[in-house]
């Protein structure tokens, strides 16, 4: 029976941890932010944004930020005073 070395374990699990740990953290914060917003761009639910972040990592968080903090969101307040 072969013994697995620490190096082989790190090489096999390292990329998995380096990708999914930040993706899970980003997904949590994106989901929480989406739940706190009243209206989201394109009416994408918070759970979907969280899943998008898990699957695509940083690109999903970037897509969330662009969609909800840009002119693509018709419900966003653009800083104009409403009198």
Secondary structure by P-SEA (a helix, b strand, c coil): cccccaaaaaaaaaaaaaccaaaaaaaaaaaaaaaacccccccccaaaaaaaaaacaaaaaaaaaaacccccccccccccccc
